Amino acid sequence: MAPNTAAGEARTRNHQALTTLPPVKFYEVHQREQLLSVHPDLPLQRMWTFNGTVPGQTYVARYGEPILVRNFNDLPNDNGGFGIQSVSAHLHNGHTPSESDGFPCDFFGQGKFYDQHYPNVLAGFASSHPPLGDIRESMSTLWYHDHRVDFTAQNVYKGLAGFYLLFNDFDTGNENTGFRLPTFPDFDVPMIFNDKNFDPDGVLAFDLANRDGILGDKFLVNGKIQPFFEVKRRRYRFRWLNGGPSRFYRFYLTKSNLTNHPFWIISNDGNLLKNPVQTTSGLMIAVAERMDVIVDFSSFAAGSIIHLENRLEQCDGAGPTNNILPAGQGNKVLEFRVVSDTVTDNSVNPATNPTFYQVPTRVAERITRCFKFDRENGQWIINGKLFDCDDVRFRVKRNTAEIWELEGGRDWSHPIHIHFEEHQVLERNRNTPSLIERGRKDVIRLGEGDDVRIYFRFRDFVGRYPMHCHNTIHEDHAMMLRFDIDDTGNNNEDCDSH
Amino acid sequence: MSRLNRRTMLTTLAVAPVAIGAVAQSASSGSDKKTFKTSESPRKKLQKRYFPNFELTTHDGRKVRFYDDLIKDKIVVINFMYVKCEGICMPITANLKRVQKLLGDRIGRDIFMYSITLKPEEDTPARLKQYVKAHHIKPGWTFLTGKPDEINTLRRSLGFKDAKAKLDQDLTNHTGMVKYGNEGRLWWAMFPGRANAPWIVECIQWMDGPNGKPIPRADLDKALSKESGHKHSKT
C-alpha cells in the first residue's frame, strides 16, 4: 500500500503486508512536548513524549492481532537546548516490515505523519512455518523509541521511549492460564531505567560535548527519580529495560541487612528462556537489553524495605570497570516497600522449573559474516567503514540463515543491536554462553576484545535494517551500518573478505 | 566510587512515587525543598557551556571571536587538525574539500567551515595560509589558531575529547570527527570526517530545518562521480 503523501504522510515505501495481515486495531500517536514532573523537588521538565507521557503509553498487543499506528510529529519549534524535531519511531525488536520498523533514515519533520504497521506475527509465518509462524520465536517485552539518525540519544533523553508488550496463548498476562506468569498489569510491571543529569537550575541537561557515552547521576525509573514501589507479599514479574543512554547496570536486590534477595530471570531481550534461571549474584543489563524477572516478596514481613541496587562501577562512557561495589554502596535505583495486604498468588513458582519455549532448531547457514567494531581517529568504524544511510553494506537473502561473528575492539564496551531478527548466541569467546544468554536475543554485549558468534534466520520480509551500537552516543557518532534483505543476497563482509 | 555518589546539587531529593502499576502517591519530604529558577534561555546556557568566546586568528591573520564572529546565528562545520599530521588529517581535508565543492557557494554564505589547529605552537597563521594554498581550499572555509591553553579548552568544550586520559592525550583521536550544527536552532551533532561526502552533505543540509531545499542525494552522487580521481564506493 502506497504512502498517502498528499495528506502529509512521510513514508517513502509501500506497506508489504497491510493487506495480507490487515490491522484490527488503530492507534493515533502524537509526538509532542509536555511539561512533566521527574521529582517533587524539581521544576517541571519540557519532555518530548508519545501522547503526553514518559515513558510513552504502553502498547498491549497480541500475536494474531496486527495494528496500525499513525505517528504524528507535533514537536515544538523550540527544542529547549537539545533534540531535533525530526523523528523515526523504532519498534525494538518486532518482526516488522522494514518500512514500519523505524529505520534511522526514515525520519520525518514537524506537521507530517507516518503510518507504521505492526503485524504482531511470528517469524516463519510466510516461509518455514506457515501460516502462523514458529511459536518458539515468540517475543514478549519489546519497546519503542526514537531512532533519528545522529540525534537518537538526544531525542530519547528527552523522553521518546515506551513499552510494547506482546501476549499470546501461553504468555497470557493472566496467572491462571498458559505459562501462569504473574497477571498484567497488577503483578507484571515494566520498568525503564535511565540515568540523567540536571543542571543547576534543575533542568534536564544533555551533554552535547560527549562522544564516549553519557553517565547520569540521577537514576530514573519510568521517568521518576529514584522512586518507591509498594509490593504485596507475593510474586511479581518485572520487565527491566535499560533505556540508556550509555550505562551498564548490574542489579541486585539488597535487603536492609545488606544481604541479597535472590530472584529468577525468565526472559532475555523479550524472549522467554527455556527455563527460569535463578541468580543470587545480580543481573547485568546493557542499554536496550530487556530482562524479565520474577521476584518473590512472600518471605518479607510487611514494612520491609528492599532496594533495587546497581553495584556495577562505571566511571566513563567507555564501559564499566567491572568492579562490583559492596552491598549498599551502589546506586539505589528503586525502593520496594512491602505492604501488609494478604493476597492470593496463582502464578507459577519458578522453583518448579517450568518450561517455556524451546530454542528454535538450526538450519544450515548460507554464509558466515565477520564484523570488527573499532575506532579510528575518534571515528567508529565497522570493518574499517563508516555509516551512510544509502550505503548497503551487504545483502541478506530472504528466508536463509546466517552466522555473524562480532568482535569488539580495544578500550571500549558496546551493546550491539541488530534489527528485525532475534539471534541465538552460539559462542562467546569460544565458550558456551551462560544460561541467560543461551536463548534468543537482539542485543549483544561486546566487551573489550570480545568475540561472539551468533546465528539467525531472516524470514518473511524484505527491506533495509541497521546494525548499530546501542550506547546511543556511539550510535549517534555513526557506529552503525545498513544491511538489506532481498531475494538474491550477496556475500559482502563474509569472513574471508577481510 | 566517587562518581557513583550523589552530587551535592540535589542532595535534598527524597524518594518519589513511581508512575507505574498500583502506585502510592506521596509528597516529597519537602522540608528543605530547593527553589529553582531558570534565569537563562537554553541558547544562553549552551553558549556558556560549550562555546567560549575566545579570540582566534584566521589563516588570513584576522582576529575573530569564536562565538560572536564564527558560530552565532550560523550553520557551521567544525573540525580539528594540524599541518604536520603524518597523513591522518589529509584524507579528512580531502573529503571536506569534496563537501565544500558539493555545497558550492553556500559555503561562506550561510554555511561556514572551520578547521582549528590542535598544535597552535607550530601552526601560525602564515603556516595555515600556506596549507590553504597548497590544498587549493576555497573561501568560506577558515583555518584557525590561537592561544594553546584556549585552543585546548575550546577543543574539550566542543566535545573533541575522550574521558580516558590516555586516549584524550593522543591528538590523533581528535582529528576524525567533525561537529556540525545550527547555533540558532540549538542543533548539534557530529559526523565522521572520512564518511562519504554526499552523506556528509545530507547531514549538513538537515541544519536548514524543514524549510530547507536539500540537494537530492542522487544529484550529489552524480556531481561527485564527475570529479576525476575519486571513486565513490557503493554496493
Interface residues (C-beta under 8 A of the other chain):
Chain A: V38 H39 P40 D41 L42 P43 D78 N79 G80 G81 F82 I84 Q85 S86 G109 Q110 G111 D150 F151 P185 D186 V189 P190 M191 F198 D199 P200 D201 G202 V203 L208 A209 N210 R211 D212 L215 D217 K218 V221 N222 G223 K224 I225 Q226 P227 F228 F229 E230 E313 Q314 C315 D316 G317 A318 L325 Q329 G330 N331 L334 E335 R337 E376 N377 G378 Q379 W380 I381 L386 F387 D388 C389 D390 D391 V392 R393 F394 R395 D411 D476 H477 A478 N490 N492
Chain B: M1 R3 L4 R6 R7 M9 L10 T12 L13 A14 V15 A16 P17 V18 A19 I20 G21 A22 V23 A24 S26 A27 S28 G30 K33 K34 F36 K37 T38 S39 E40 P42 R43 K45 L46 R49 Y50 I88 I92 R156 S157 L158 G159 F160 K161 D162 A163 K164 L167 T172 N173 H174 T175 G176 M177 R185 L186 W187 W188 A189 M190 F191 P192 G193 R194 A195 N196 P198 W199 E202 C203 W206 G209 P210 R217 K234 T235
